């Protein structure tokens, strides 16, 4: 999914939060005069799992709590959240992109959900509700700082009709991946460049390349997160592999100038790409005429399975006025009915294991040839890796995206880019 960068969250903001947390919050019902009103700040937009019906049911089940729902959008949410919590106007619950969690958590912005929950979610251990990768992603410094609400881990989307027509086997290894991309790609105008059924090389983010880095056995930072670790044999191998799709004419570079990838899917420039479960909904809504032509498979691997792990978390700021009631609301949103609603209302992938096993998510999907593709993403989540929990993650994330882009655009060799950006990341960590 897309990323955003936090803007200028200074230490002073953390001090404001800490002070506010110590003094406590006010609000409706605090003196026992009526229901407590909690504020929920949500970035999902129009297709949100936090629908009026869902909130109405919550309020009916919990007459001592009212919900003030505030709609936001993903593009401005991180900045809005920063301003709110640092200015003493904190929401009680906020939807958080999992790629934002490392920076916020390292700045002690979130309440300790281990303490609030007592380790229990809806009557059983939190660990019983999630895959191990999700548990690790929700944990910072030995404490839960968010509850994963939806998840993002990558699978391989491919034009199944073209695979069948051209006799291409679904790849499971990197070598097979390269071979399948070459057989799939078409150069319709003879200029030596793929222009139909290309593999999408998404060259300006960490998500796509970092998946390959993990599959090659590499890591972004060292074990204690004090230095860059991606300038390694695994880093070089994965960068060279990613660039090879452009070099051999089987891939097409896709950056901001090309617009949303759904454009390339609709006009058939793209015939294969790596992305998360949310893209199933985008395909159905953006390219309904391609029903039955796309399929999803596990991503091909090198030495081991691997994906980046992202998605949405439900977090309570450290200075939330009503943390106990906020936790009650989070538990409600993680019940089975609401988790299935993440898919039926928002088209995203619910994060809890029970929801992923529900009939709504395991039944055959006609758009994907009668297969049930959610199982692919569930398995991918089990071996996925979240981004490092370091305060400097946002500039590091940008550095890595710039590094990948420089290689894909031919501005630097893979080794030159690794050397340059290793130095930049180490400067960020030391600063």
N, C-alpha and C positions, 0 to 999 in steps of 0.2 A: 504494500500500500504506500501511499504518498507519505512524505515526511514533512515536518516543519521544524523550524529552529526557534528555541526560546530566546527572547530578547532581553538581555541585561538583567537577569535575576541576581542582584547583588546580595552580599552578606547582610546588609542592612535589612533586606526583606526577610531573611531568615530570623533575625532578631525580633522583628515585628511579630512574626508568627509565633515565636517562642513566648514572647511576652503575652500575646493574646491568649495562647493556650493556657498559660498560668492563671490569667484572670478569669477565664471562662467566658461563655457567650450568653447573650440574652435572647429574648424572642417570645413569641406567642406561647402562652401556656406554661411558662417557666415557674410561675408562682402558684400553679395549681388552679388557675381560673378557666381552663379550657384546654382543648387539644393543642399539642405542640405542633408548630408548623416548621417543616424542614424544607430547605431549598435544594432542588436537584438541577444541576447544570449539565446539559446534554449536548453532544456535538453531532448526533446522528443525522439531524436534518429532518426532512419531511417524512422519510420512511424510517421511523424510529420505533424500537421495541417499547419505548416509554409512551405508549398511546394513552389517550384519555380513558379508554375502557380499562386498561391495565391499572392506571392510577386510581380510577374509581373503585375497582375491586379491592385494591390495597386499603384505601380509606374505609371501605365497608368492613373489611376484616380487622382493621386497626382504628377504631373510632377515636382513640386518643392521639392520633397523628394525622395531620393534614400535610399535603404535598404541594409546594409551590414549584411548578415546573418551569424552567427557563430554557428555551431552545437556543442553541448556538450553532456553530458550524465548525467543521474540522479545521479549516484554514486559519481561523482566528481564535480557536479555543485555548491554545496554550498561552497566548498572550493575555487573553481575557482572564483566564484562571490565575495567572501570575499577578495581575493587577488587583484582582479581587482579594486573594488571600494575603497579599502584602499590605493592602489598604484597610484591613480589618473588616471586610465585608464578605467573609468566606462563605461559600456554599457548604451544605452539609454532605452532599454526595456529588461527585463529578465523574463523568466518563473521561477516561485518560487513554490516549494511544500508548500501547505498551512500549513503543520506542521512546516515549517521553519519560517513562518511569525511572530509568537509571539516573537522569539528572535530578529530577525532583526528589527521588528517594535519598540520593547521596547528600542533598541539602536539608534533609530531615523535614521535608514539607508535609509528609503524610503521617496520619495517626497510626499507631501500632495496632493492627487488626488482630494480632495474636492475643493481645491483652483484652481487646474489646470482645473477641469471640470466645475466648477460653479454649481456642483450638477446635471449636465445633461450628459446623455449618448445617443449619436445619436438622439438628439432632444427631449428627454423626460427625466423625473426624473430617476435617477439611481435606486431608489426604485421600479420603475415600471418594471424593468428587472429581478429582482431576488426574490427568496424566502426569508422570514425574517431571517432564519438561515444563509443564505449566506451574507446578509447585515451585520449582526452582526460579522461574521467572517472576513469581509473585513475592519472592522472599528477598529481603535485604537485611544484612547484618543480623541474621538469625530470626527475623520477625517478618510476618506478612505485612506488606504495605499496600496491597491491592488484591482484589478478587477478580480473576479473569472472567470476562463476560462473553466475549467472542474471541476467536483466535485466528491467526493467520500463519500458515505454514505452507510450503510450496509443493505443488504437484506439476506434472507435465501435461499441458493441454495440447492436443494434436488433432489434425483433420483426419478423422478415422476413414472417411470415404476415400481420401487420396492415398492413405496408407494401403487400403485394400486394393485400389485400382493399380497402384504401382508395385505391389508385392513387398511392402516394407513391413518388417517385424517391429513391434513396439520395443524400443531400446531399454535395456536395463543397466548397461555400462556406458562409460564415456566413449569408448571406441564405437560401440553400437550407435550411440547418440550422433556422433559425427557422421557415420555412414548413413543413418536415416535422414539426417538433414540434407545431405548431398543428393540423395535420391528424391527427396520431396521437393526441393527448390527448383524453380523454373526461371529461366532468363528468356523472356518472351520477345525482347527486342534485340538480342544478340550483342549487347554491349559488355558482356562479361560480369554483369551485376545482377544478383537475384532481384526479381520484381514480382514474383508470385509464389505463394506457399513458403515464404522464408521463415527461418527461425529468428525470433525477436531477440536482439542483443540490446538489452536495456542498460545504457552505459553511464548513467549519472546518479547512481545510488549505491548504497552498500548492500541492499537487500539481495539482489540477484547474484552479484559476484561473491558476497560472503557465504551464500549457500554453497557455491563451488569450493570456496576455501575450506569450509567445514568438511565437505565430502572428500577432499584431498588430505584430510587429517590435520589441517592447520587451525589456527586461532587468531583472533584479532589482536588481543593483548596477551601478555604473559600471565602466569598463574595468579600473581598477586596484583595484577592490573597496574603495574608501575611503568611498563614500557611496551612499545609496539612489538608484536610477534609475527605480523603478517609478512615481513620481508624474510621469507623462508623458502625452502624448496617447495612446500605446499602452496605458498603464495605465488611463486613464480609459475608453477605448473598450472594453477587454476587461472591466472591471468592469460597465459599463453593459450590455454584451451579455449577460453571465452573469445579471445581475439581471433582464433582460428576459424570461427564461423564466418567472420567478415572476410578474412584472407582467402578462404577457399570458395567464396561466392555462394555459400548456403545460408548465410544470415544477413540480416539488414539491421543497421544501427537505428535505434529508436530513442530519440531524446525529446526535449521539450518542444523543439521546433516542429516535430512530426505530429504533435497533438496527442490526444488520448489514443491508446492502442486499439480501442474498439473501431476506430476509423480504418486501420489496417486489416482488421478482422473482416469488416463488412466488405471492403473492396478486394479482399483475398490476397493482399500483399503478405499477410501473416498466416502461416499454416502450422506453427508450433511455437509455444512459449511456456515459460515457467512463471507461475503465479499462484495466489492463494485461493481459498474457497469462495471468497466474495466475488471472484470473477465469474462464477457460474451464473449468478444473478445478472451481472452485466451482459453476459452473452445472450441470455434469454430475452432481456429487455432491449438490448442494442442491436442484436442480429437474430431476430426470431425466424427469419427465413432460412437460417442455417441449422434448424432443428434436425437432429439425427446425424449431422455431419461431424460433430465434435465429440471427443472422448477425453477422459482424464486417466492418467496412469501415474504410478510412483515415479518420482524423478530419478533418472539414471544416476549411478554413483560411480565413484572412483574407488577409494579404499574403504569407505564406510558411508552409511546413510547420513544425511545431514540437511538441515534447512535452518534458515533464520526463524525465530519464533516471535511473532507480534500479535496484534489484535487490540482489543479494548479491555481495560480494567475499570472496575468500580472502586474508587478511592474516597477516603474521608480525610480532608485536610486536618492538620494537627490543631488548628484553631477553629474547627467546626463548632457552631453553637450547640448542636444537639447530637453528639456522636453516638449515644446509645440508640436513639431513634433512627439515626442514619444507618446503623448496622442492621436494625430490624428491616429497614427498607431494602438493603442490599441482599439480605437473606431471602426476602420475598422475590426479588428479581432473579435469584438463582434457583428458585423452585422450578420444577419440570415444566409447568405450563408457560411460564415466562421465558425460560430458556429456549423452548421450542419456538416461541414467538420471535426470538432473535432471527430465526430463519424465515418464518412465515410472514413476518411484518417488515423485516429489514433486509432479507436476503443474505445475511451473514451466517457464519458458522458458530453455533453455540459452543461454549468452552467446556461444559461439564460432560463427563463420560456418559451419564444416564441420558442426557439429551441427544448425544451423538448416536445412541443406540435406539432411539425412539422410532416408531413406525414412520413418522413424517420424514425422517432423514435417511432411513434405510430402504425405503420402497424404491422400485425401479423408476428412473427418470427418463421420460421419452426424449427429452432434448439431447441427452447423452446416450442415445442408442439403447435405452432400456437398462443401462447400468445404474448402480447406486454409488456415485462418485465420492460421497462424503467419507467412506471408509479409507480412501486414499489419503485424505488430509488428516484423518484421525491417526493413521499410522505414521504420517510424516511428523505430526506434533510430538509423538513419543520419542523421537530422536533429534528434535529441534533444539537450537541454542539461542537464548536471548542475548541481546547486546550487553556489553559490559556495564556494570553498575559503577560508573565513575562520574564525578561532577563535570568533567570536561567532555562528556560523550557527544554533545551537539556539535562542537567544532571538529571533533575527530570524525564523526559521521560525515560531515561536509568534506573533510580532507580525503576520506576514502572514496567518496563519490567523484571528487575531482580527479583522483588518481586513476580510477577506472575509465573515466571519460577521456583523459589524456591518452591512454593506451588505445581505446577504441577508435579515436579520431586520428591516430597515427602521429600524435605530437610527441610521444616518448615511447621508447621500448618498454616492455614489461619490467625489466630489471632497473632501468633508469627511473621509472615511476615509483617502483618499490623503494629505491634508495631515497628519492626526494621526499616522499610522503612519510616514510619511517621517521626521518628527521623532524618533519613538521609535527607528527603525532607525539613524538617524545618531547618536543618543545611544549606542546599543549599540556602534557602530563606533568612536566616540571614546573610550569608556570602557576 
